[in-house]
Amino acid sequence: MASYIEMESGKNAFFRARALKNASDVLSSFPYDLSSPEWCDASKLEKIQGIGKNTAEHIIEFIKTGKVSDYEALKSKSPVKLEELLRIQGIGPKSILKLYKELGVTDVPSLKKAAQENKISALVGFGDKKQSSILESIEFAITHSGRVSIADAEYEINKLFDFMKNDKNIIKIEVAGSLRRRKETIGDIDILVSSKSPGETMTHFVSYKNVEKVLANGETKSSIWLKSKIQVDIRLVDVDSFGAALQYFTGSKEHN
């Protein structure tokens, strides 16, 4: 939702987007079950630092209906396929807005066409290197955009978890996202982990022998592309917040 707001103009849009991102960070480490009777109340959620009135109402709406009407409205009026474009590494909401205004880019095919015609490199703030990186990211996304069955995903995650158990720093590790929701097909696998030594755990994760490509390697989040053509994302969370984070990251990502 914050990404759609970032594409709007004006200072208000900037602060609204930042507030949503801050709220997302707060919720990812919130140690209690938001759907419990104790917390499923907007007036109580507003008392949490970083959660405003509108955000609290969005949370309650999502818990009760599985949707957020304001998000659906932003999505329906957007001139671009934002979620599709955000899967391309190296571009964010502001870049996408510029590409739309300057070159009429609305989706991945039109982005690829603009790059192939060397139109992106001519834009201020982009250049040849950025254009080449975008093309490379597009090709990777197209080649690796398939979904896999839940059986295949579980087979791969069991092997990966056997490997991760060798890291004695790990306190807790669980599958989140669509695999935990038991979806019939899986786009990627999400993992949450708590560790006594986050850096060592992330290094251990990306050193898995079945990795074809390391997509990202950060202090709190890393991503790998397996030889079996499945993307796996791992996110570090505090052990005290693990239960709440597991609930949050098992929900639909599009509302974050």
C-alpha positions as CSV (number, residue, x, y, z in Angstrom):
1,M,0.0,0.0,0.0
2,A,2.9,2.3,0.8
3,S,4.3,1.8,-2.7
4,Y,1.1,3.1,-4.3
5,I,1.0,6.1,-2.1
6,E,4.7,6.9,-2.9
7,M,3.6,7.3,-6.5
8,E,1.3,10.2,-5.6
9,S,2.6,13.8,-5.5
10,G,2.9,16.1,-2.6
11,K,4.5,16.1,0.8
12,N,1.4,14.5,2.3
13,A,2.0,11.4,0.2
14,F,5.6,11.1,1.4
15,F,4.6,11.2,5.1
16,R,1.7,8.8,4.6
17,A,4.0,6.3,2.9
18,R,6.6,6.7,5.6
19,A,4.0,6.2,8.3
20,L,2.8,3.0,6.7
21,K,6.4,1.7,6.4
22,N,7.1,2.5,10.0
23,A,3.9,0.8,11.0
24,S,4.9,-2.3,9.0
25,D,8.2,-2.4,10.9
26,V,6.4,-2.1,14.2
27,L,4.0,-4.9,13.4
28,S,6.7,-7.2,12.2
29,S,8.2,-7.2,15.7
30,F,5.0,-6.9,17.7
31,P,5.0,-9.7,20.3
32,Y,1.2,-10.4,20.5
33,D,-1.5,-11.9,18.3
34,L,-3.3,-9.0,16.7
35,S,-6.3,-11.1,15.9
36,S,-6.9,-12.0,19.6
37,P,-9.8,-10.4,21.4
38,E,-7.3,-8.4,23.5
39,W,-5.8,-6.6,20.5
40,C,-8.5,-6.8,17.7
41,D,-9.6,-3.2,18.6
42,A,-8.6,-0.1,16.7
43,S,-8.6,2.1,19.8
44,K,-6.1,-0.3,21.5
45,L,-3.9,-0.5,18.4
46,E,-3.7,3.3,18.2
47,K,-1.9,3.2,21.6
48,I,1.0,1.3,20.0
49,Q,3.8,3.7,19.1
50,G,4.0,4.0,15.3
51,I,0.4,3.0,14.7
52,G,-2.0,5.8,13.8
53,K,-5.8,5.9,13.6
54,N,-6.0,5.1,9.9
55,T,-3.5,2.3,10.1
56,A,-5.2,0.8,13.1
57,E,-8.5,0.8,11.1
58,H,-6.8,-0.9,8.2
59,I,-5.4,-3.6,10.4
60,I,-8.8,-4.4,11.9
61,E,-10.4,-4.4,8.4
62,F,-7.8,-6.8,7.2
63,I,-8.2,-9.1,10.2
64,K,-12.0,-9.2,9.8
65,T,-12.3,-9.3,6.0
66,G,-8.9,-10.3,4.5
67,K,-8.9,-7.1,2.5
68,V,-8.2,-3.3,2.9
69,S,-10.6,-1.2,0.9
70,D,-8.2,1.8,0.7
71,Y,-5.5,-0.5,-0.8
72,E,-8.0,-2.0,-3.3
73,A,-9.0,1.6,-4.3
74,L,-5.3,2.7,-4.8
75,K,-4.6,-0.4,-6.9
76,S,-7.7,0.0,-9.1
77,K,-6.9,3.7,-10.0
78,S,-3.1,3.1,-10.5
79,P,-2.1,3.6,-14.2
80,V,0.6,0.9,-13.9
81,K,0.9,-2.7,-12.8
82,L,2.9,-1.7,-9.7
83,E,3.2,-5.1,-8.0
84,E,4.5,-6.6,-11.3
85,L,7.0,-3.9,-11.9
86,L,8.3,-4.0,-8.3
87,R,9.4,-7.5,-8.8
88,I,12.1,-6.1,-11.1
89,Q,15.2,-5.5,-9.0
90,G,16.6,-2.0,-9.1
91,I,13.4,0.0,-9.5
92,G,11.1,1.4,-6.9
93,P,7.8,3.4,-6.8
94,K,9.5,6.8,-7.7
95,S,11.5,5.2,-10.6
96,I,8.3,3.5,-11.9
97,L,6.4,6.8,-11.7
98,K,9.2,8.6,-13.7
99,L,9.3,5.8,-16.3
100,Y,5.5,6.0,-16.6
101,K,5.5,9.8,-17.1
102,E,8.5,10.0,-19.4
103,L,8.1,6.8,-21.4
104,G,4.6,5.5,-20.8
105,V,5.8,2.3,-19.0
106,T,2.9,0.5,-17.4
107,D,4.1,-3.1,-17.1
108,V,7.1,-5.4,-17.6
109,P,6.7,-5.8,-21.4
110,S,6.6,-2.0,-21.9
111,L,9.6,-1.6,-19.5
112,K,11.5,-4.2,-21.5
113,K,10.7,-2.5,-24.8
114,A,11.8,0.9,-23.5
115,A,15.1,-0.6,-22.3
116,Q,15.7,-2.4,-25.6
117,E,15.1,0.8,-27.5
118,N,17.7,2.6,-25.2
119,K,15.1,5.0,-24.0
120,I,15.7,4.4,-20.3
121,S,19.4,5.3,-20.5
122,A,18.5,8.8,-21.7
123,L,16.5,9.6,-18.6
124,V,18.1,11.7,-15.9
125,G,19.1,9.5,-13.0
126,F,19.2,6.3,-15.0
127,G,22.0,5.9,-17.6
128,D,23.5,2.9,-19.5
129,K,24.4,0.9,-16.4
130,K,21.0,1.2,-14.9
131,Q,19.3,0.3,-18.2
132,S,21.5,-2.8,-18.5
133,S,20.7,-3.8,-15.0
134,I,17.0,-3.4,-15.6
135,L,17.1,-5.6,-18.7
136,E,19.1,-8.3,-16.8
137,S,16.5,-8.2,-14.0
138,I,13.7,-8.5,-16.5
139,E,15.2,-11.5,-18.2
140,F,15.8,-13.2,-14.9
141,A,12.3,-12.5,-13.7
142,I,10.7,-13.8,-16.9
143,T,12.9,-17.0,-16.9
144,H,12.2,-17.7,-13.2
145,S,8.6,-16.6,-12.9
146,G,6.9,-20.0,-12.6
147,R,5.1,-21.4,-9.6
148,V,5.7,-24.9,-8.1
149,S,3.5,-27.4,-6.4
150,I,3.3,-27.4,-2.6
151,A,4.8,-30.9,-2.7
152,D,7.9,-29.7,-4.5
153,A,8.2,-26.7,-2.2
154,E,8.0,-28.9,0.9
155,Y,10.6,-31.2,-0.5
156,E,13.0,-28.3,-1.0
157,I,12.3,-26.6,2.3
158,N,12.9,-29.9,4.2
159,K,16.3,-30.2,2.6
160,L,17.1,-26.6,3.3
161,F,16.0,-26.8,7.0
162,D,18.2,-29.9,7.5
163,F,21.1,-27.7,6.3
164,M,20.0,-24.7,8.5
165,K,20.0,-26.9,11.6
166,N,23.7,-27.1,11.3
167,D,23.8,-23.5,12.4
168,K,23.8,-23.7,16.2
169,N,23.1,-19.9,16.5
170,I,19.5,-20.5,15.4
171,I,16.9,-20.2,18.1
172,K,13.8,-20.6,16.0
173,I,13.1,-21.1,12.4
174,E,9.7,-21.5,10.6
175,V,8.1,-21.4,7.2
176,A,5.8,-18.4,6.6
177,G,3.9,-17.0,3.6
178,S,1.9,-19.1,1.1
179,L,3.6,-22.4,2.0
180,R,2.4,-22.0,5.6
181,R,-1.0,-21.1,4.3
182,R,-1.0,-24.4,2.4
183,K,-1.6,-22.9,-1.0
184,E,-1.7,-25.4,-3.9
185,T,1.0,-23.6,-5.8
186,I,3.9,-21.6,-4.4
187,G,5.6,-18.6,-6.0
188,D,8.4,-18.4,-3.5
189,I,9.2,-19.7,0.0
190,D,9.3,-17.4,3.0
191,I,11.2,-18.2,6.2
192,L,11.4,-16.5,9.5
193,V,14.4,-17.0,11.8
194,S,15.6,-15.9,15.2
195,S,19.3,-16.2,15.9
196,K,22.0,-15.5,18.5
197,S,24.3,-14.4,15.7
198,P,22.3,-13.0,12.8
199,G,25.3,-12.3,10.5
200,E,26.5,-15.9,10.8
201,T,23.1,-17.2,10.2
202,M,22.6,-15.2,7.0
203,T,26.1,-16.2,5.8
204,H,25.2,-19.9,6.5
205,F,21.9,-19.5,4.6
206,V,23.4,-18.1,1.4
207,S,26.2,-20.8,1.5
208,Y,23.6,-23.6,0.9
209,K,25.0,-26.0,-1.7
210,N,21.8,-26.0,-3.8
211,V,21.9,-22.2,-4.4
212,E,22.1,-21.2,-8.0
213,K,22.2,-17.4,-7.4
214,V,22.2,-15.2,-4.3
215,L,19.6,-12.5,-5.0
216,A,20.2,-10.5,-1.8
217,N,22.3,-10.9,1.3
218,G,21.5,-8.4,4.1
219,E,21.6,-8.1,7.9
220,T,17.9,-8.8,8.3
221,K,16.8,-10.3,5.0
222,S,18.4,-12.5,2.4
223,S,17.1,-14.2,-0.8
224,I,18.4,-17.1,-2.8
225,W,17.4,-18.8,-6.1
226,L,17.7,-22.6,-5.8
227,K,18.9,-24.9,-8.6
228,S,15.3,-26.3,-8.5
229,K,14.1,-22.9,-9.7
230,I,12.5,-21.8,-6.4
231,Q,13.2,-18.5,-4.7
232,V,13.6,-18.6,-0.9
233,D,13.5,-15.4,1.3
234,I,14.6,-15.5,4.9
235,R,13.9,-12.7,7.4
236,L,15.5,-12.2,10.8
237,V,13.1,-11.4,13.7
238,D,13.5,-11.0,17.5
239,V,12.7,-14.2,19.4
240,D,10.2,-12.3,21.6
241,S,8.3,-11.2,18.5
242,F,8.5,-14.5,16.6
243,G,4.9,-15.5,17.1
244,A,3.4,-12.1,16.0
245,A,5.9,-11.9,13.1
246,L,5.0,-15.4,11.9
247,Q,1.3,-14.3,11.8
248,Y,2.1,-11.1,10.0
249,F,4.4,-12.6,7.4
250,T,2.0,-15.5,6.7
251,G,-0.7,-12.9,5.6
252,S,-0.8,-11.6,2.1
253,K,2.3,-9.6,1.3
254,E,0.4,-7.2,-1.0
255,H,-1.1,-5.3,2.0
256,N,2.3,-4.6,3.6
